[in-house]
Amino acid sequence: MGLITSLLFVAASGAAPSPHSAAALGSVVERGVFSTELTEFPRFVRDNRREFRELDWSTDYCSAPFVGNTGRSFTFRLPCQRHDFAYRNLKILGAFNEENRKRADDRFLADMKSTCAPRVVTQRYNCYLWADTIYAAVRVFAG
């Protein structure tokens, strides 16, 4: 079941009243996670968090107790923030299924790797390794 189908199901199920329709909320999540450039995500949050209070804008910047979200060769705070936004709000919308989870996780990997690309060569390789490692852990343990 895709995101739109899931949203229509939630809308038809008589979920708690909201100033915004499930489709409108789904559109905001879709845009924030899949259409907004990573560097623009903080602005997206600032521009939308007051209007769309039904969504969960909180983050713990990846709960990776042994690794954290930054290291000598990587900084994944922003990818973690967006990944938290995706998971938390797909759950709120009743659209957290394997297809959408995989899309969010794949976006997370692409976001992490995009933060690696501008690094010096000696750090870039380690950054990509960390991105792949964290992605693999998320696929196995998250959700």
Secondary structure, 3 states (H helix, E strand, C coil): CCHHHHHHHHHHCCCCCCCCCHHHHHHHHHHHHHHCCHHHHHHHHHHHCCCCCCCCCCCCCCCCCCCCCECCCCECHHHHHHHHHHHHHHHHCCCCCHHHHHHHHHHHHHHHHHHHCCCCHHHHHHHHHHHHHHHHHHHHHCC
